[in-house]
Amino acid sequence: MVKRAILIAGSTASGKSALAIELALQNDGVIVNADSMQVYDVLNVLSARPQAGELSQVPHHLYGYVAPSLRHSTGAWLRDVAELMSTPQLVGRTLIFVGGTGLYFQALIDGFIEIPPVAPEIVTKIEKEILPMDQAARLELLFERDPEIAAQLQEPDPQRLVRALSVLEATGHSLAHWQNQKQQGLLDDYEVQRIVLNVERNILRERIAQRFELMMQGGAVEEVRVMMALHLEPNLPAMKAIGVRQISDWLGGELSRDEAIRLSVTASHQYAKRQRTWFRKRMADWDWR
């Protein structure tokens, strides 16, 4: 029996979910989440998880199953995928992985070495250290401490910088050292189709703006209220979902509604740009559409 998998990557609001459902219906497929924010509970609307009408058409897996109070790593997601792939109900089905987290796809194909855990106090210390830094200063700091990973990242956003420096301090080894360990992917014996959705930038900007307004009307505000009521640490991944901080600032009277939307849309544009950059560097040989 030929085992098949279809991988659909793309930036936020690029239409990945619609294509995944279309291909799943054509190929007796099931859809598996490959987006690091869509694993978290509560953030149903803000993370743009598939909604009821989509879920009713095709089986969906690994969506909204992790508490927002937890840190869910790439390694943990990969273990969840491996467990899912071993279940009898998926035998003979085409696995359709869809999402915007490039590292998830890389781990799925090439394997992933689980990096030793980093103590929260190390993460907090480094977050405070880089807080006043602009991008140039962040890059200079990374080149000073870890030139190997700095050459890979080139334009490190704060989250990636904190991750790289935290791993270095906690383990004594560069993040690149762990990434270069011998690994084996989960799809080695699969026939794999790889797709990247590449939407023209102006169209994507319009989609992002329209979608966020719909999110505001469709439950995003209520989700942020729930997150605020949980009193979670601000450095948790789920708290960094686009819209959480902006809407909470609006609810707290620090921003107007329009300002919260504008800042969220801008953050989404910036995130989409980072995603495209990652895809161009790591997925150049995929089928770009």
Buried (B, 14 or more C-beta within 10 A) or exposed (E): EEBBBBBBBBBBBBBBBEBBBBBBEEBEBBBBBBBBBBBBBBBBBBBBBBEEEBBEEBEBBBBBEBEBBBBBBBEBBBEBBEEBBEEEEBEEBBBBBBBBBBBBBBBBBBBBEEBEEBEEEBBBBBBEEBEEBEEEEBBEBBBEBBEBBBEBBEEBBBEBBBBBBBBBBBBEEBBBBBBEEEEEBBBEEBEBBBBBBBBEEEEBBEBBBEBBBEBBEBEBBEBBEEBBEEEBEEBBBBBEBBBBBBBBBBBEEEBEEEEBBBBBBBBBBEBBBBBBBBBEEBBEEBEBE
